[in-house]
């Protein structure tokens, strides 16, 4: 977030896990002769039940018969080969339906450890595997390779084993592109990467549906972890010339397209589609010395309040208190650090607590950050409480799952409008590159920005982010029709 007045992470070359999305295709199904939106039940995840059961490798299932060159036959290699076996089984059935022709499984797999001394390092895709912290599909020989020593153990430790499966599903997506000839030499890298992200989302849905032999994933914490891994592998610096894979918001978008619409939805991802999605959203920090960050203070919140009132005006604007989030509201709970009380039409904010929520961790985060925080991690919660006042003015219910999802969606509308160069300049704030990533990370971690006046939210981070994304890429009408 900017007023108008160098991140550390694993070195992962092109082709490692990438993740991001598209909007309103494939959003209905037919039941007893009439169309039913997949969003009618807020406790479903793209039409699937919200589950909280097992997540990861299935117990008692024999390992796949696949083998990798240079394998140490350890746990990571078994995990990867079992993942590839399930991925190939998925595409064996889907490829002919989606692309025609015959599916030809990848038959060359290479494992290495980035910790191996230079003198003992092998080769992958024409280069030494010495200190090669990566997982990739090699177009030169059609192989898939991975670092079992550093990268994949780190992913598994931070985000769970299903996130390793997601990495391999993405890499196999590149192999599918080659087989189906959906991309060519002149295809922009970002299109290749987001399409592969989308293919991985399509496969993960089949796992969620219980169709995978070796793995299972629940649609609450399990899917949340996979999306959190996607956020960690975002292009953290939009001004880095090697940032060609997309922001966390974009990568999560691509995964959600695949999960919701299947492989057919991925075919719509091209440069024009990505450009339409980006619209006016900022793609550079424009040499901003603050890297798009600002201290969250009463003054900046007052400017945000002016901007929100201008972007989404209502007849009875809420009043604001910056002393505390403890309002003792008779028809709503305290949702620190920001509370909306319908009875008094008051938004109360614990400014120091909200400030702490919005402190950037860009300089001190681990190589694979479980959460990405910054000023917009705080601002999105403040915005979401205003959207509860908007719903109150519109006569909407203020308790329940759809209330929280509408709040996230309407917050997305306001967030996107902050980047609109043609908006009224009331409120000295504007959206910065990276702000949406911070919002997505917050929605995955605790979902406060997708909660109702009692602070309750749906357990699926996927659904919370999906609602926010719908608002960013849509309009107020999108939110009210989707979560009617």
N, C-alpha and C positions, 0 to 999 in steps of 0.2 A: 504494500500500500504506500502510495506516495502522497505527500502534500505538495500542491502546485508550487509553492515557493521552493570466495575460494573454499569451496567445500571439499572435505576429505571423504573419499569413498574408494572402493575397490577399483583398480584399473581393469575395466572390462571392455574388450574390443567390440567392434560392430558385430552384432549377431547374438549377444547375450540377452537375457530376459528383457523384454520391452513390453510396456503395457499401457493402453489407453482407450475412444468410444464414438457412436452415432446415435441418432435419437429415436424417431418415432415410427420405424418400420417394424412390421411383424408384431404389433402390440395387441392383437385380438385373436380370439379363438372362437369357434362356433360350438354352442351347447344347445341341444334341443331346438335347432333351427334359428337361433338368434346370436348375434355377435356379443361376446363377453370379454371385456378388457382384462388383460392379465394383471392389471393394477386394482381390480375390484376388491380383492382380498389383500390388505396391506401386510398380512403376515405370511404371504407367499413371496418367493424370490423368483422373479421372471416366470411366474406360473407354477413353480415347484414349492412344495411345503417347506416351511422353515424347520430345519432339523438341528438337533444338538447332540447327535450320537457320535459314533466312531469317526475318526479322521486319520487317514494315513494308510499304511500297508495293512492288508487283510491278514489275519492270523491263520496259520496252517495252510497257506497256499504255496505250492512248490515254486521255486525260482524259475524264471524263464530259461529256455535252452540257448539263448543268445550268448555270444562271447565277444569280448573286446580285446584288441591288441594291447599289449603292455599292461594288462590288468593285474592288480595285486589280489584279486578275488576277495576284496574286502567289502564292508557293508555298503559303502557309497556306490561301488560298481554294481553290486547286486540291486541296489535301489534304482539306479539309472537303467539297467538292462530290463528290469521288470517294468519300469515306466515305458520304455521304448516298445516293449512287447504289447502292452495295452494300447499305446498310441497307434501302433501298426494295425492292431486288430480293429480299432475304430475306423481308420482310413481304408482298410480293406473293404469295409461295407459302405462307407460314405463316398469314397472317391468316384466310383462308377456312377453313382446317383447324381453327384454334383458336377462332375466334369466329363463324364463319359470315358471310354477307354479303359485300360487295365491298370490297376495299381501295381507298382513295382516297388516292393519294400527296400529301404536302405539296408545294405548288407555289409557295410564297413564301419566299425566303431573303434575309436581310439581313446584310451584313458591315459592320463599322466598325472604327476604331482608337481605343482609349481615349486615345491620345496626341494626337488631333486637337484643335486649338484650339476653344474654345467656339463661336466665331463660325462655324466650319465644320462643327460636329457635326450629325449627322442625327438621326433618330428611330427608336426601336425600342419597340414595344409601348406607345406613348403617352408615352414619356419620352425625354429627350435622351440621346444616346449619349456625351456629354461625360464622360470619365473613367469610363465604364461598363465595368468589368472583369468580364465575364460571358459566358456562353453560355446560351441559354434557348429554351424553346418558349413562344410567346405564345398564350394561349387566346383573346385578344380577336379576333385575325384569322387564327389557325392558322398563323402563320409560325414559322420557326426562325432565330435570329440569333446572332452570335458576334463577339467582340472578336479581331480578327486582329493587333492591335498589341501587346498586353501578355499577356493570359491564355493564348491558345493557343500562342504562341511559347515561353512559360515552361514550359507543360506538355510540349511537344515536347522542349525542351532538357533538362529534368530527368528525364523518364520515357519519352521516345521517342515516335515518331509514332503508334504504336498506341494510346497513351493519349489522344491527340486524337480518334482514331476512337471510343474508348470514351465520351468526353464527348458526341459527337454521337449515339451509339447510345442513351445515357441520355435525351438531349433528345427524340429521336424516340420513345422509350418513352412520353413524356407525350402525344405525338400519338396513339399507339396507344390509350392510355387514353381519349382523347376519342372516337376512332372506335368503339371497342368498348364504350364507356360502362361501363367497369369501375370508375370513380370518379365521384363527384358533388360538388356544392358543399360538402356537409357532411363529406366524407371527410377525416380528419385528414391534415395535410401529410406526416407521417412515413410514412403508408401509401402516398401517391402517390409519394413519393421512393424508397422501398425497392422498390416494385413496378416503377418505371422502372429502377432499378438491376438488378433481376432480368431485365427484358426485355433490357437491354444485355448481361448475361451470356449469355443465350440466343443473341444475335447473334454474340458473340465466339466461341462454340463453333462456329458455322457457318464462321467464318473459320479456326479451328483445323482444321476438317475439310477445308479446301481448297476451299470452295464460293464464296468471294468473288472477284470479278473483279479488283479493284484491290489487294487486300491479302492478306497472309499473316501468321500469327503462330505462333511455336513455343511449345510447352507447358512450357518451362523458363524461360529468362531473359525471353522475351517476355511470357509470362503473369505472371511475377513483377513485371515493371515496371508492368503494368496494375493489378495489385492494390496495388502500392506507391503509385500515384497515388490510388487509392481511399482509402488510409490518410491521405494528405496532405489530402484534402478532407473529413475527418471533422468532426464537431462537437467542436472541441477543448475548449470550456468547457461542460460539461453544465448549468451554472447560468445561462448566457446565455439570455434569453427567446427569442432567435432561433435557438437550437440545436434545430431541429425536424426534422433529417434523419437523425440517428442517429450512434452512435459508429463508429469504424473497424471494430470487431468486427462490428457490425450491418450495415454497408454491404458489407463483404466477404462476409458471410453471404448477403445478397440476391443478389449477383453469382454466388456459387457455386451457389445454388439454380437460377438460370437456366441456368448453364453445365452443370449436372448433369442437370436435369429438363426443360429447355426452357420455353417460354412457359406451358405448362399448369401448371408448378410455381409460377409467379408469381401465378396466380389465387388461391392459398391465402393470400397475404399480405394480412391485414387487421389491424385493431387488436387483436383477440383473439389472433391468431397471434403478433403482436409482443409482446404482454403475456406470453403463455406463454413465449416465448423469453427474455424478460427475467427472469422469475421473481424470485429474490432478488438478482439482480445490482444493484449500486449504480448509481443514476441521478443522484446529486447528490454534491457534495463537502461539503455541510452546513457551509458557511462555514469550512472547514478552512484555517487560515492557511498550512499547508504545502502546500496544493493536492494532497493525497494522496501527497506525497513524503516519504521518510525516508532518512537516510544508511544505506547498507549497511555494517554493522559485524559483528564477531563476535557481539556481543550480539543484534542483530536476527536473525542467521542461527540462533543457538541457539533463539530463540523460534520461528522458522519450523520448525526441526527438531522441536520439541515439537508444533507444530500438525500437521505432516505425519504424525507417529507416531500422533496421535489420529485424524486423518481416514482414514488408510489404514494401519492397524496391520499389522505382520508379526511372526512369531514371533522371528526373529533380526534385531533392529533393527541397522542399520549403525552403526559407530563413526564419529566425526568428528574430523578434524584441520583446524585453521585456520592452519597454518603454510605450507602449500604445496600446489599441485595436481600437483606432480611426485612420483608415487608409485612409479615404476619397476615397475609391475604386471606380473606374468608372464603374465596372460591378459587384458590390456586396455591401451589406449594412454592417455597423458596427454592430457586434453581441457581444458586451461587455459581459463578460470580455475577450473573445478571438475572433478574426476575421480572416477569410481567404480571401485574395484578389486574385482572379484568374489572373487579369491583370498583377500583379507584382509577382505572386507566392510567396506571403509573408504571414506569420502567425504572427499577432501582438497580444501581450498579455498585459493586465493591471495586472501586477503581484499582487499588493496589493489587488485588487478586487477579483482576482481568489483565493488568499490566504483566504480571508474572506469567500468565498463560500465554501471552504474546511475545515473550522473549525468544529471539531466534536461536536455534541450536546449530546453525550452519558451521560455526567455528569449533564446536566441541563434540560433534556427534561421532558415533562409531562409524566404521567403514560401511556398515549396512544399518542405517538408522531405522529403528522400529517405528519411530514417529518423526515427522518433519514439522517443526514449529517455527512460527514467525508472527508478525503482528496480525496477519489475517486469521490466524488460529483464534485470536481473541475477537477481532472485529466481526467474524461470521456469527459468533454467539450473540453479540450485541444486535446485529442485524436480524437474527432469527427471532429475538424477543419482540422486535418491532413488527415483524410479520404476524405475530400472534395478535397484536393490536389491529393490524389490517384485517385479519380474519374476524376479529370481534366486531369491527365496523361493518363487515359484510354479512354478519349474522350467522357465521359458521360456528360449528361446534368447536369448543376449545379444549376438549379432552378426547383422547383416543389416538390410535395409531395414525389415522389419516390426517389428523391435525398436525402431528409432528412431521409427517412427510410433506404436507403442504407448506409448513414452515421452512423446511429445507429447500423445497422447490422455489418458493417465493424469494428466499434468500439468494438463490442462484440468479433469479431475474434481476434483483437489485445489484448483485455483484457484477454481472455483465454490463448493466447500464452505467456502472462507475467507469467503464472503459469507453463509453460512447462519446466521441468527440463532439457530437451535436446536442448533448444533454444540457439542460440548464446548469449553469456553473454555481448554483447554490451549494454550499458545502465544499470546503477547500480540501478535497480528497479525490484520489483517482486510483484505479486498479493498477497494480504492477505485475510484471511477469513473475510467476512463482506464487502469487497470492492464492490462486485456485488450488495449487498443490497443497498448500497449508490447510486450506479448508477441507480438502478431501481426506487428508491425514487425520484431522480432528474428527471428522464424521466417522471414520473407521475406528478410531480409538475409544471414543466415549459417546458420540452421537448426541451431545447436548444441543447442537444446532438443529437437530431433527426431532426435538422433543416437544411435548404439549405443555400446557400450563402447570401440570403436575411433575414435569421433568421426566416423563416416561417416553420411551422410544422403542422402535421395533428392534429385535435382536440382530437383524441382518444388516451389517455394514454395507453390503452390496446394494440393498434397497435404499438405504439412506443416501449413499453416493449417487445412485441412479436418480433419485428425486432431485437432488441438487443439480445434477447434470441436465435434467430435463428443463429446469428453470434457466440455467445459463444459456442453453441452446434454444430455448423457447420463449414463451410469454406468460403473463399472468393467467391468461385463458388456459394455457397448457396445464398449469398447476390445478386450477379449479375443475377442469374436465377430467384430468387423470385421477385426481383424488377426491372425487365428488362424494 
